[in-house]
Amino acid sequence: MRIVAGEFKGRKIETPKGYDVRPTTEKVKEALFSMLSDMMEDSVCCDLFSGTGNLGLEAISRGAAECVFCDNSGESIRLIKRNIEYCKASDRAVVIPGSFEKCLKKMDEEGIRANVFFLDPPYREGLYDRCLELISQLGLLKEGGVIVCEHGRKDVFPEEQHGFSKFKEKNYGSVTLSLYR
């Protein structure tokens, strides 16, 4: 897995062995950041369910001012920290270990609001709805911001969820990106 564009272009980030974490493929990542290109400069992002930190590091590489990385797995948190250090992005990264609820509540407590949320939880565990609900309840998405839900192609996402409207949906093989604002 490598960073596709920007300041860290070409850097290979560490990925875990096995299938517990499935990083976003380069093809999907390239398409996603093409859709978000106008939003990256000086933005604040949140890579919920970070896994390797792949999406958050790509965002920083493409001009994001800061990214909050969150994961429930201790192994993933160690991997994310190594990848952040390797990219020399520590000054633009906030790592919050624990559940997505803990992360979102911590962001609220610290007054962090994001322009972009990347949601890529384990598929079929029903976590998207709860994530969107909490982001809405806590008012964590900045005006004009976007929530990116990466999910299985067969999963159907509603047009409206917790005050957010789906404005784009694209399929890439077995993966679908649903974007809300």
HELIX and SHEET records of a PDB file:
HELIX    1   1 GLU A   26  MET A   35  1                                  10    
HELIX    2   2 SER A   37  MET A   39  5                                   3    
HELIX    3   3 ASN A   54  SER A   61  1                                   8    
HELIX    4   4 GLY A   74  TYR A   86  1                                  13    
HELIX    5   5 SER A   90  ARG A   92  5                                   3    
HELIX    6   6 PHE A  100  GLU A  109  1                                  10    
HELIX    7   7 LEU A  127  LEU A  138  1                                  12    
SHEET    1   A 8 ALA A  93  PRO A  97  0                                        
SHEET    2   A 8 GLU A  66  ASP A  71  1                                        
SHEET    3   A 8 VAL A  44  LEU A  48  1                                        
SHEET    4   A 8 ALA A 114  LEU A 119  1                                        
SHEET    5   A 8 LEU A 141  GLY A 152  1                                        
SHEET    6   A 8 VAL A 175  TYR A 180 -1                                        
SHEET    7   A 8 PHE A 164  TYR A 172 -1                                        
SHEET    8   A 8 GLU A 160  GLN A 161 -1                                        
END                                                                             
